[in-house]
Amino acid sequence: MKVTRRNALALAAMTGMAWTTGPAFAADKLRVGKSIGSSFPFSGADLAKARGIFAADGIDAEISVFRGDGQMQQALAAGVIDIGFGSGPSMGYAAKGVPAIAVAAMASEPRNMSLVVMKNGPIQSIDDLKGKRVGVTTAGSLTDWLTRRLSESKGWGPSGIDVTAMGEMRTRLAAMKSGELAGSVNSIQETWNLVENGEGRLLATFGDAVPDFHTHVIYAHRNLIKSNPDLVKRFLHAWFTTAKFMKDNREETVKIIAATMSLPVSVVDKSYDYEMQMLSMDGAFNPKAIEIIRKSLKDLEILDRIPDANELFLPGFAPVKL
Protein backbone atom coordinates (compact mmCIF):
# COMPACT_ATOMS: atom_id res chain seq x y z
CA MET A 1 0.00 0.00 0.00
CA LYS A 2 1.24 3.47 -0.82
CA VAL A 3 2.04 5.25 2.45
CA THR A 4 0.88 8.83 2.24
CA ARG A 5 1.13 11.52 4.88
CA ARG A 6 -2.64 11.29 5.51
CA ASN A 7 -2.61 7.46 5.76
CA ALA A 8 0.29 7.49 8.17
CA LEU A 9 -1.24 10.14 10.39
CA ALA A 10 -4.61 8.40 10.37
CA LEU A 11 -2.93 5.16 11.48
CA ALA A 12 -1.09 7.02 14.23
CA ALA A 13 -4.30 8.66 15.46
CA MET A 14 -6.18 5.34 15.53
CA THR A 15 -3.46 3.34 17.25
CA GLY A 16 -2.04 6.00 19.56
CA MET A 17 1.42 5.56 18.01
CA ALA A 18 3.93 8.38 18.45
CA TRP A 19 5.86 9.18 15.30
CA THR A 20 9.53 9.78 16.03
CA THR A 21 10.98 9.35 12.56
CA GLY A 22 11.50 13.05 11.94
CA PRO A 23 9.51 16.09 10.88
CA ALA A 24 7.88 14.49 7.80
CA PHE A 25 4.75 13.52 9.74
CA ALA A 26 4.62 16.44 12.17
CA ALA A 27 1.11 17.83 12.47
CA ASP A 28 0.48 21.29 11.07
CA LYS A 29 -0.78 23.80 13.64
CA LEU A 30 -3.97 25.62 12.73
CA ARG A 31 -5.49 28.36 14.84
CA VAL A 32 -9.25 27.83 14.69
CA GLY A 33 -11.70 30.46 15.94
CA LYS A 34 -15.34 29.96 16.91
CA SER A 35 -17.37 33.17 16.72
CA ILE A 36 -19.39 32.07 19.78
CA GLY A 37 -19.10 29.28 22.33
CA SER A 38 -22.84 28.60 22.50
CA SER A 39 -23.04 26.80 19.15
CA PHE A 40 -23.63 23.09 18.63
CA PRO A 41 -21.93 22.95 15.18
CA PHE A 42 -18.95 24.99 16.32
CA SER A 43 -18.50 22.66 19.30
CA GLY A 44 -17.85 19.97 16.73
CA ALA A 45 -14.31 21.38 16.55
CA ASP A 46 -13.73 20.29 20.15
CA LEU A 47 -15.21 16.89 19.34
CA ALA A 48 -12.87 16.57 16.34
CA LYS A 49 -9.89 17.33 18.53
CA ALA A 50 -10.98 14.96 21.31
CA ARG A 51 -11.68 12.11 18.87
CA GLY A 52 -8.39 12.54 16.97
CA ILE A 53 -10.15 13.46 13.73
CA PHE A 54 -8.00 16.56 13.21
CA ALA A 55 -4.88 14.55 14.02
CA ALA A 56 -5.84 11.96 11.40
CA ASP A 57 -5.55 14.70 8.77
CA GLY A 58 -2.26 15.97 10.15
CA ILE A 59 -3.69 18.96 12.01
CA ASP A 60 -2.92 20.27 15.48
CA ALA A 61 -5.91 22.51 16.11
CA GLU A 62 -5.65 25.38 18.58
CA ILE A 63 -9.24 26.43 19.29
CA SER A 64 -10.31 29.91 20.44
CA VAL A 65 -13.76 31.30 21.28
CA PHE A 66 -14.88 34.87 20.56
CA ARG A 67 -17.82 37.04 21.59
CA GLY A 68 -19.52 37.22 18.21
CA ASP A 69 -18.84 37.39 14.48
CA GLY A 70 -17.45 40.91 14.62
CA GLN A 71 -14.75 40.03 17.11
CA MET A 72 -13.82 36.86 15.23
CA GLN A 73 -13.51 38.78 11.95
CA GLN A 74 -11.24 41.25 13.75
CA ALA A 75 -9.08 38.29 14.77
CA LEU A 76 -8.92 37.11 11.16
CA ALA A 77 -8.01 40.65 10.06
CA ALA A 78 -5.23 40.77 12.64
CA GLY A 79 -3.91 37.35 11.59
CA VAL A 80 -4.57 35.91 15.06
CA ILE A 81 -6.46 32.90 13.64
CA ASP A 82 -6.24 30.94 10.37
CA ILE A 83 -9.71 29.37 10.21
CA GLY A 84 -13.00 30.79 11.45
CA PHE A 85 -16.41 29.29 12.16
CA GLY A 86 -18.93 32.09 11.67
CA SER A 87 -22.28 33.10 10.24
CA GLY A 88 -23.46 33.47 6.66
CA PRO A 89 -24.08 37.24 6.93
CA SER A 90 -20.46 37.67 8.01
CA MET A 91 -19.49 36.79 4.46
CA GLY A 92 -19.93 40.53 3.93
CA TYR A 93 -16.75 41.23 5.88
CA ALA A 94 -14.69 39.94 2.95
CA ALA A 95 -16.23 42.69 0.81
CA LYS A 96 -15.20 45.19 3.51
CA GLY A 97 -11.57 44.16 3.18
CA VAL A 98 -11.10 41.51 5.87
CA PRO A 99 -8.39 39.17 4.48
CA ALA A 100 -10.47 36.01 4.93
CA ILE A 101 -13.19 34.44 2.81
CA ALA A 102 -15.76 31.67 3.08
CA VAL A 103 -14.52 28.36 1.66
CA ALA A 104 -17.34 26.00 2.69
CA ALA A 105 -20.91 26.10 3.93
CA MET A 106 -21.38 24.51 7.34
CA ALA A 107 -25.16 24.71 7.82
CA SER A 108 -28.26 25.66 5.87
CA GLU A 109 -31.51 27.26 7.16
CA PRO A 110 -31.32 28.49 10.77
CA ARG A 111 -33.34 25.78 12.53
CA ASN A 112 -30.99 26.12 15.50
CA MET A 113 -31.68 29.81 16.07
CA SER A 114 -34.62 30.87 18.21
CA LEU A 115 -36.48 33.72 19.86
CA VAL A 116 -36.91 33.38 23.61
CA VAL A 117 -39.05 35.51 25.91
CA MET A 118 -39.65 35.40 29.66
CA LYS A 119 -41.90 32.53 30.72
CA ASN A 120 -44.53 34.77 32.35
CA GLY A 121 -43.85 37.90 30.31
CA PRO A 122 -46.26 39.90 28.16
CA ILE A 123 -44.97 38.76 24.73
CA GLN A 124 -47.28 36.06 23.38
CA SER A 125 -46.53 36.14 19.63
CA ILE A 126 -44.10 37.60 17.13
CA ASP A 127 -46.61 40.36 16.38
CA ASP A 128 -46.10 41.62 19.95
CA LEU A 129 -42.46 42.42 19.15
CA LYS A 130 -43.19 45.36 16.85
CA GLY A 131 -41.35 48.39 18.21
CA LYS A 132 -39.89 46.35 21.09
CA ARG A 133 -36.25 45.82 21.98
CA VAL A 134 -34.78 42.40 21.17
CA GLY A 135 -31.30 41.42 22.31
CA VAL A 136 -28.64 40.07 19.94
CA THR A 137 -24.94 39.29 20.34
CA THR A 138 -23.15 41.92 18.24
CA ALA A 139 -23.98 44.32 15.41
CA GLY A 140 -23.69 42.64 12.02
CA SER A 141 -23.89 39.16 13.57
CA LEU A 142 -26.21 36.33 12.60
CA THR A 143 -28.53 37.18 15.50
CA ASP A 144 -28.68 40.80 14.31
CA TRP A 145 -29.35 39.76 10.70
CA LEU A 146 -32.09 37.28 11.63
CA THR A 147 -33.94 39.80 13.78
CA ARG A 148 -33.90 42.41 11.03
CA ARG A 149 -34.93 39.79 8.48
CA LEU A 150 -37.85 38.82 10.71
CA SER A 151 -38.91 42.47 10.96
CA GLU A 152 -38.72 42.76 7.16
CA SER A 153 -40.83 39.62 6.70
CA LYS A 154 -43.57 41.13 8.90
CA GLY A 155 -43.65 44.26 6.75
CA TRP A 156 -42.17 46.47 9.46
CA GLY A 157 -38.91 47.28 7.65
CA PRO A 158 -35.44 46.41 9.02
CA SER A 159 -35.96 48.69 12.04
CA GLY A 160 -39.46 47.58 13.01
CA ILE A 161 -37.89 45.67 15.89
CA ASP A 162 -35.39 47.62 17.99
CA VAL A 163 -32.30 45.42 17.65
CA THR A 164 -30.01 45.82 20.67
CA ALA A 165 -26.49 44.32 20.74
CA MET A 166 -25.73 43.15 24.29
CA GLY A 167 -23.10 40.43 23.99
CA GLU A 168 -23.36 37.14 25.83
CA MET A 169 -26.53 35.43 26.97
CA ARG A 170 -26.26 36.20 30.68
CA THR A 171 -26.27 39.94 29.92
CA ARG A 172 -29.32 39.58 27.69
CA LEU A 173 -31.09 37.42 30.27
CA ALA A 174 -30.55 40.04 32.97
CA ALA A 175 -31.97 42.69 30.64
CA MET A 176 -35.00 40.49 29.91
CA LYS A 177 -35.62 40.00 33.62
CA SER A 178 -35.46 43.76 34.23
CA GLY A 179 -37.84 44.45 31.35
CA GLU A 180 -35.18 46.25 29.31
CA LEU A 181 -35.53 43.63 26.57
CA ALA A 182 -38.73 42.01 25.31
CA GLY A 183 -36.83 38.97 24.05
CA SER A 184 -33.54 37.59 22.80
CA VAL A 185 -32.27 35.71 19.75
CA ASN A 186 -30.37 32.66 20.95
CA SER A 187 -29.09 29.29 19.92
CA ILE A 188 -31.72 26.61 20.44
CA GLN A 189 -29.55 25.17 23.25
CA GLU A 190 -29.59 28.44 25.18
CA THR A 191 -33.35 28.63 24.78
CA TRP A 192 -34.02 25.04 25.88
CA ASN A 193 -31.76 25.62 28.86
CA LEU A 194 -33.84 28.64 29.91
CA VAL A 195 -37.02 26.61 29.38
CA GLU A 196 -35.71 23.75 31.54
CA ASN A 197 -34.72 26.26 34.24
CA GLY A 198 -38.27 27.65 34.24
CA GLU A 199 -37.11 31.11 33.13
CA GLY A 200 -37.90 31.30 29.42
CA ARG A 201 -40.41 30.33 26.76
CA LEU A 202 -39.64 29.44 23.14
CA LEU A 203 -41.46 31.94 20.95
CA ALA A 204 -40.25 30.81 17.50
CA THR A 205 -37.38 29.33 15.51
CA PHE A 206 -36.06 30.83 12.28
CA GLY A 207 -35.88 27.75 10.04
CA ASP A 208 -39.13 28.35 8.17
CA ALA A 209 -38.62 32.12 7.95
CA VAL A 210 -35.33 31.78 6.03
CA PRO A 211 -35.48 28.52 4.00
CA ASP A 212 -32.63 29.25 1.56
CA PHE A 213 -29.73 30.36 3.69
CA HIS A 214 -26.29 29.55 5.04
CA THR A 215 -26.52 29.92 8.80
CA HIS A 216 -22.89 28.95 9.39
CA VAL A 217 -19.88 28.96 7.08
CA ILE A 218 -16.17 28.20 7.37
CA TYR A 219 -13.69 31.00 6.68
CA ALA A 220 -10.02 30.71 5.78
CA HIS A 221 -7.42 33.47 5.92
CA ARG A 222 -6.23 34.43 2.45
CA ASN A 223 -2.59 34.03 3.48
CA LEU A 224 -3.25 30.41 4.39
CA ILE A 225 -5.15 29.82 1.14
CA LYS A 226 -2.24 31.25 -0.84
CA SER A 227 0.61 29.61 1.07
CA ASN A 228 -0.88 26.20 1.88
CA PRO A 229 -4.14 25.37 0.06
CA ASP A 230 -3.60 21.67 0.82
CA LEU A 231 -3.83 22.43 4.54
CA VAL A 232 -7.16 24.17 3.98
CA LYS A 233 -8.38 21.09 2.11
CA ARG A 234 -7.19 18.79 4.89
CA PHE A 235 -8.98 20.90 7.46
CA LEU A 236 -12.21 20.72 5.48
CA HIS A 237 -11.80 16.96 5.05
CA ALA A 238 -11.41 16.66 8.82
CA TRP A 239 -14.41 18.89 9.49
CA PHE A 240 -16.81 17.01 7.22
CA THR A 241 -15.52 13.72 8.62
CA THR A 242 -16.57 15.20 11.95
CA ALA A 243 -20.00 16.17 10.60
CA LYS A 244 -20.55 12.58 9.46
CA PHE A 245 -19.44 11.28 12.86
CA MET A 246 -21.91 13.61 14.56
CA LYS A 247 -24.70 12.36 12.31
CA ASP A 248 -23.87 8.69 12.90
CA ASN A 249 -23.13 8.84 16.64
CA ARG A 250 -25.86 10.74 18.46
CA GLU A 251 -25.17 9.60 22.02
CA GLU A 252 -21.43 10.29 22.00
CA THR A 253 -21.88 13.54 20.09
CA VAL A 254 -24.44 14.81 22.59
CA LYS A 255 -22.24 13.83 25.53
CA ILE A 256 -19.11 15.57 24.21
CA ILE A 257 -20.91 18.71 23.04
CA ALA A 258 -22.86 19.02 26.30
CA ALA A 259 -19.55 19.01 28.17
CA THR A 260 -18.01 21.53 25.76
CA MET A 261 -20.97 23.90 26.05
CA SER A 262 -21.39 23.31 29.82
CA LEU A 263 -25.04 22.37 29.32
CA PRO A 264 -27.15 19.46 30.57
CA VAL A 265 -27.14 16.42 28.29
CA SER A 266 -30.94 16.65 28.15
CA VAL A 267 -30.78 20.15 26.64
CA VAL A 268 -28.28 19.17 23.95
CA ASP A 269 -30.16 15.96 23.17
CA LYS A 270 -33.37 17.96 22.71
CA SER A 271 -31.48 20.21 20.28
CA TYR A 272 -29.79 17.43 18.32
CA ASP A 273 -32.42 16.97 15.60
CA TYR A 274 -32.69 20.71 14.96
CA GLU A 275 -28.93 20.84 14.40
CA MET A 276 -28.49 17.76 12.28
CA GLN A 277 -31.29 18.73 9.88
CA MET A 278 -29.28 21.78 8.84
CA LEU A 279 -25.68 20.54 9.10
CA SER A 280 -23.99 20.20 5.70
CA MET A 281 -22.19 16.97 4.91
CA ASP A 282 -20.05 18.35 2.07
CA GLY A 283 -19.83 22.15 2.35
CA ALA A 284 -21.42 22.94 -1.02
CA PHE A 285 -22.74 26.48 -1.39
CA ASN A 286 -26.41 26.97 -2.33
CA PRO A 287 -26.72 29.62 -5.10
CA LYS A 288 -30.15 30.71 -3.78
CA ALA A 289 -28.68 31.20 -0.30
CA ILE A 290 -25.81 33.25 -1.70
CA GLU A 291 -28.29 35.48 -3.55
CA ILE A 292 -30.33 36.09 -0.38
CA ILE A 293 -27.22 36.91 1.62
CA ARG A 294 -25.62 39.22 -0.95
CA LYS A 295 -28.83 41.25 -1.47
CA SER A 296 -29.63 41.44 2.22
CA LEU A 297 -26.20 42.83 3.07
CA LYS A 298 -27.25 46.15 1.51
CA ASP A 299 -30.89 45.97 2.57
CA LEU A 300 -29.87 45.55 6.19
CA GLU A 301 -27.10 48.20 5.90
CA ILE A 302 -24.28 45.77 6.63
CA LEU A 303 -22.78 47.03 3.34
CA ASP A 304 -23.59 50.15 1.34
CA ARG A 305 -23.88 48.11 -1.88
CA ILE A 306 -24.83 44.65 -3.14
CA PRO A 307 -21.54 42.73 -3.46
CA ASP A 308 -20.77 40.33 -6.26
CA ALA A 309 -21.04 36.68 -5.30
CA ASN A 310 -17.32 36.16 -5.94
CA GLU A 311 -16.56 38.67 -3.20
CA LEU A 312 -18.29 36.48 -0.60
CA PHE A 313 -16.94 32.98 -1.11
CA LEU A 314 -14.13 31.17 -2.87
CA PRO A 315 -15.05 28.18 -5.04
CA GLY A 316 -12.78 25.18 -5.45
CA PHE A 317 -12.68 23.90 -1.85
CA ALA A 318 -16.24 22.55 -1.60
CA PRO A 319 -18.05 20.22 -2.04
CA VAL A 320 -15.75 17.97 -0.04
CA LYS A 321 -15.56 14.27 -0.86
CA LEU A 322 -14.78 11.89 2.01
Secondary structure, 3 states (H helix, E strand, C coil): CCCCHHHHHHHHHHHCCCCCCCHHHCCEEEEEEECCCCCHHHHHHHHHHHCCHHHHCCEEEEEEECCCHHHHHHHHHHCCCCEEEEECHHHHHHHCCCCEEEEEEEECCCCCEEEEEECCCCCCCHHHHCCCEEEECCCCCHHHHHHHHHHHHCCCCCCCCEEEECCCHHHHHHHHHHCCCCEEEEEHHHHHHHHHCCCEEEEEECCCCCCCCCCEEEEEEHHHHHHCHHHHHHHHHHHHHHHHHHHHCHHHHHHHHHHHHCCCHHHHHHHHHHHHHHECCCCCCCHHHHHHHHHHHHHCCCCCCCCCHHHCECCCCCCCCC
